[in-house]
Amino acid sequence: MSTELLDCSLRDGTYVNDGNFGFETIKALISGLNNSNIDIIECGWLINKDFSINRTYFSNISDIEIFLECEKKAKYSLMLYHNEYDLKKIIKNTGRIDILREIFHKEKYKEAIERSKIIKNSGYELFYQLVNTNEYNNQELMELSGLSNKIMPDCIYIVDTNGSMFKSDLKRVFEILNENLDDKIKIGFHSHNNLQLSFALTIDFIEMATSKKRDIIIDSTLFGMGRGAGNLNTELISEYLNKFYFKNYNLDIINKLITNEIIKFKENSDWGYNIPYLLSGSFNIHSRYAKYLTDKYNVNPEILREVFSIIKKGEISGFSKEKAEDAIKSVL
């Protein structure tokens, strides 16, 4: 069994600063993470936006060349949304970017898996990111596993999009995927920290995988940088893996990156634990509802509970401004 750590600060951090890390910070983060022995560095989004040397949005894979070191220890990845990027633009793998991660919602999983053949055939490692994986019922997870076994992605991720998972939820999803996926396919875990359970759930995930001898990948970000309540902290999980799983991540470099490159983005951001994000996690709805309603209406937790209970009664997947407005207007 192998355990790898993927730092996605430069990608998840785009929800905090719209990808505007700045040229020197992007280079410093990639270089530092590479030298810290992190296994995989996610460098940003492959997306239909104009490329800027100051942002981690890349219109073409070749755009990233200016940031990468000639000699690398880590693998590099980019993420793309299913059906929002023209796969005809994907060039054959030249060895600079190793992994492309395709993210998709439940209602699109069959289409996304079929489409992903292009990525696989272009020579990249292929990862699937299953948005709000806990929404899948057991039958859907088994069907997804069967389809995936035909394509053979390198990793399939359990994604706790709303930060609402408990150990029993994670156990259900992991056991079905582990039972039905080909042994060669790794299982990943991407958590959000609304209920302050990211670290605890990740430890549970590692123990589940260890008992089944399943290779795994864990996502994390420096200082938990990310949308809403943020993500699993790279500095926490790397220290844990060093102590109990004989890893050799350089904590001095990791902590220096936080101090020199990440903390400055915290000053003008609300990422991290707060009551609105706690409530959105408790109701299993997207954290954007919490941010939108508190920014626009400055409502208290009691009102948010009423609004979230109304939103939760409908069929929801992701964030809808219209649903947020309808719900708040029915309460105020």
C-alpha positions in Angstrom: 0.0 0.0 0.0 1.2 3.5 -0.8 0.1 6.9 0.5 0.7 10.0 -1.5 0.1 13.7 -0.6 -1.3 16.1 -3.2 -1.0 19.8 -2.4 -3.7 21.8 -4.3 -3.1 25.2 -2.8 -2.6 26.8 -6.2 -5.9 25.4 -7.4 -8.2 25.5 -4.4 -6.7 28.8 -3.5 -8.2 30.3 -6.6 -11.5 30.5 -4.7 -9.9 32.9 -2.3 -7.9 35.2 -4.6 -9.4 34.4 -8.1 -6.1 32.7 -8.9 -4.1 35.9 -8.5 -1.2 34.6 -6.5 1.4 36.6 -8.5 4.2 35.3 -10.7 6.8 35.2 -8.0 4.5 33.5 -5.5 3.4 30.8 -8.0 7.1 30.0 -8.8 8.0 30.0 -5.1 5.1 27.7 -4.1 5.9 25.2 -6.9 9.6 25.2 -6.2 9.1 25.0 -2.4 6.6 22.2 -2.5 8.8 20.4 -4.9 11.7 20.6 -2.5 9.6 19.7 0.5 9.1 16.2 -1.0 5.3 16.6 -1.5 4.3 13.9 -4.0 2.0 15.8 -6.3 1.6 19.6 -6.8 -1.6 20.8 -8.4 -0.6 23.9 -10.3 -4.0 25.3 -11.0 -7.0 25.0 -13.5 -7.0 24.1 -17.1 -9.8 26.5 -18.1 -11.3 28.6 -20.8 -9.9 31.9 -19.5 -7.2 34.1 -20.9 -3.8 33.2 -19.5 -2.0 35.6 -17.2 1.5 35.0 -15.7 0.1 36.2 -12.4 -2.8 33.7 -12.2 -3.1 29.9 -11.9 -5.7 29.6 -14.7 -4.2 28.0 -17.8 -5.8 28.1 -21.2 -3.3 25.6 -22.6 -1.1 23.0 -20.9 2.0 24.7 -22.4 1.1 27.9 -20.5 2.5 26.5 -17.3 6.1 25.9 -18.7 7.4 29.3 -17.4 6.7 28.2 -13.8 8.2 24.8 -13.7 11.7 23.8 -12.7 13.8 21.7 -15.0 14.5 19.1 -12.4 11.5 18.0 -10.5 10.9 15.6 -7.6 7.1 15.9 -7.5 4.5 15.1 -10.2 2.5 18.1 -11.5 -1.2 18.1 -12.1 -4.0 20.4 -13.4 -7.7 20.2 -12.9 -10.4 20.7 -15.5 -14.2 20.7 -15.2 -16.1 18.2 -17.3 -17.6 19.7 -20.4 -16.2 23.2 -19.7 -12.8 22.7 -21.4 -12.2 21.8 -25.0 -10.3 18.5 -24.8 -9.2 19.0 -28.4 -6.7 21.5 -27.0 -5.0 18.8 -24.9 -1.6 18.1 -26.3 0.3 14.8 -26.0 2.1 14.5 -22.7 5.6 15.9 -23.0 6.5 15.0 -19.4 6.0 18.4 -17.8 2.4 17.9 -16.6 1.9 14.4 -15.3 -1.8 14.3 -14.2 -5.1 15.8 -15.4 -7.9 15.7 -12.9 -11.5 15.7 -14.4 -14.1 17.0 -12.0 -17.8 16.2 -12.6 -21.2 16.2 -10.9 -23.2 13.0 -10.3 -25.7 13.5 -13.1 -22.8 13.7 -15.6 -20.6 10.8 -14.5 -21.4 8.4 -17.4 -20.7 11.2 -20.0 -17.6 12.4 -18.2 -16.1 8.9 -17.9 -16.6 8.3 -21.6 -15.1 11.7 -22.5 -12.1 11.0 -20.3 -10.7 8.6 -22.9 -9.2 11.6 -24.6 -7.1 12.4 -21.5 -6.0 8.8 -21.1 -5.1 8.4 -24.7 -3.0 11.6 -24.6 -0.6 10.0 -22.1 -1.6 11.7 -18.8 -2.4 10.0 -15.6 -6.2 10.4 -15.2 -8.0 11.2 -11.9 -11.7 11.5 -11.4 -13.1 14.0 -8.9 -16.6 12.9 -7.8 -18.3 16.1 -6.7 -20.2 15.6 -3.4 -19.5 11.9 -3.6 -21.9 11.2 -0.6 -24.8 12.0 -3.0 -24.2 8.8 -4.9 -26.2 5.8 -3.7 -24.7 2.4 -3.5 -25.9 1.3 -6.9 -24.6 4.4 -8.6 -21.2 3.9 -6.9 -21.1 0.3 -8.2 -22.1 1.4 -11.7 -19.4 4.1 -11.7 -16.8 1.6 -10.6 -17.7 -0.8 -13.4 -17.5 2.0 -16.0 -14.2 3.2 -14.5 -12.7 -0.3 -14.7 -13.1 -0.2 -18.4 -11.2 3.1 -18.7 -8.7 2.5 -15.9 -8.2 6.0 -14.4 -5.2 6.1 -12.1 -7.2 7.5 -9.2 -10.9 8.1 -8.2 -11.5 10.7 -5.5 -14.0 10.8 -2.7 -14.9 14.5 -2.5 -16.6 15.9 0.6 -17.8 19.0 -1.3 -20.0 20.5 1.4 -17.8 19.5 4.3 -20.7 17.4 5.7 -19.3 13.9 5.9 -19.0 11.9 9.1 -16.9 8.7 9.5 -19.9 6.5 8.6 -20.5 8.4 5.3 -16.8 8.0 4.4 -16.8 4.3 5.4 -19.8 3.6 3.2 -18.4 5.2 0.1 -14.9 3.9 0.6 -16.0 0.3 1.1 -18.1 0.3 -2.0 -15.4 1.8 -4.2 -12.7 -0.5 -2.7 -14.9 -3.6 -3.3 -15.7 -2.8 -6.9 -12.8 -0.9 -8.3 -9.8 -2.6 -10.0 -7.0 -3.1 -7.5 -4.7 -0.9 -9.6 -7.0 2.2 -9.2 -6.0 4.4 -6.3 -8.7 6.0 -4.1 -8.3 9.7 -3.2 -9.9 11.9 -0.5 -10.6 15.6 -0.9 -12.2 17.1 2.2 -13.6 20.5 3.2 -13.4 21.6 6.8 -16.9 23.0 7.6 -17.4 20.7 10.5 -13.7 20.8 11.5 -13.4 17.1 10.7 -11.0 17.1 7.7 -8.0 15.9 9.7 -9.9 13.3 11.7 -11.6 12.0 8.6 -8.3 11.8 6.8 -6.8 9.7 9.6 -9.9 7.4 9.3 -9.4 7.2 5.6 -5.8 6.2 5.9 -6.7 3.5 8.4 -9.5 2.2 6.2 -7.1 2.0 3.2 -4.4 0.4 5.3 -6.7 -2.4 6.4 -7.6 -3.1 2.7 -4.1 -2.5 1.3 -5.5 0.1 -1.2 -3.1 2.7 -2.6 -4.4 6.2 -1.7 -3.8 9.9 -2.4 -4.7 12.7 0.0 -5.5 16.3 -1.0 -4.4 19.2 1.2 -3.6 22.9 1.1 -1.1 25.1 2.9 -2.8 26.6 6.0 -6.0 25.0 4.8 -6.4 27.7 2.0 -9.6 27.2 0.0 -13.2 28.0 -0.4 -15.4 28.6 2.6 -14.1 26.8 5.7 -11.0 25.6 3.7 -9.4 22.2 3.3 -7.2 19.8 5.1 -4.0 21.5 6.2 -0.8 20.3 4.4 1.3 21.2 7.5 -0.9 19.0 9.7 -1.2 15.9 7.5 2.4 15.9 6.4 3.6 15.9 10.0 1.2 13.1 10.8 2.4 11.0 7.9 6.1 11.7 8.8 5.4 10.5 12.4 3.3 7.4 11.7 3.9 6.4 8.1 7.6 7.0 7.7 7.3 9.8 5.2 9.9 12.5 4.8 8.1 15.7 4.1 10.2 18.8 4.9 8.1 20.7 7.5 10.6 23.6 7.7 10.0 24.3 4.0 6.3 23.8 4.3 5.9 26.2 7.2 8.2 28.8 5.6 5.9 28.7 2.5 2.9 29.4 4.7 4.7 32.3 6.5 6.2 33.9 3.4 3.6 33.2 0.7 0.2 32.1 2.0 -0.5 34.2 5.1 -0.8 37.4 3.1 -3.9 36.1 1.4 -5.6 35.5 4.7 -5.8 39.2 5.5 -8.6 39.9 2.9 -10.3 36.6 3.0 -12.9 34.8 5.2 -11.6 31.3 4.6 -11.6 29.2 7.7 -14.0 28.1 10.4 -17.0 30.2 11.1 -20.7 29.6 12.1 -22.2 30.1 8.7 -19.9 27.5 7.1 -20.5 25.2 10.0 -24.3 25.5 9.3 -23.9 24.9 5.6 -21.9 21.7 6.4 -24.5 20.6 8.9 -27.3 21.0 6.3 -25.1 19.4 3.6 -25.5 22.4 1.2 -22.8 24.3 -0.7 -20.7 26.8 1.4 -21.4 29.4 -1.3 -24.9 29.7 0.2 -23.4 30.7 3.5 -21.1 33.3 1.9 -23.7 34.8 -0.4 -26.3 35.2 2.3 -24.0 36.6 5.0 -22.3 39.0 2.6 -25.5 40.3 1.1 -27.9 40.2 4.1 -25.7 39.9 7.2 -28.2 37.5 8.7 -27.7 35.8 12.1 -27.3 32.1 12.6 -31.0 31.7 13.6 -32.1 33.1 10.3 -29.5 31.1 8.4 -30.9 27.9 10.0 -34.4 28.7 8.7 -33.1 29.6 5.2 -30.9 26.5 5.0 -33.8 24.2 6.0 -35.9 25.7 3.2 -33.1 25.2 0.7 -32.4 21.7 1.9 -36.1 20.7 1.1 -35.5 21.1 -2.6 -33.3 19.0 -4.9 -30.0 20.8 -4.7 -26.6 20.2 -6.4 -24.1 23.0 -6.1 -25.1 26.7 -5.6 -28.1 28.5 -7.0 -28.4 32.3 -6.4 -32.1 32.0 -7.3 -32.8 29.4 -4.6 -30.9 31.5 -2.1 -33.0 34.6 -2.9 -36.2 32.7 -2.8 -35.4 31.1 0.5 -34.2 34.3 2.2 -37.2 36.3 1.0 -39.6 33.7 2.5 -38.0 34.2 5.9 -37.3 37.9 6.1 
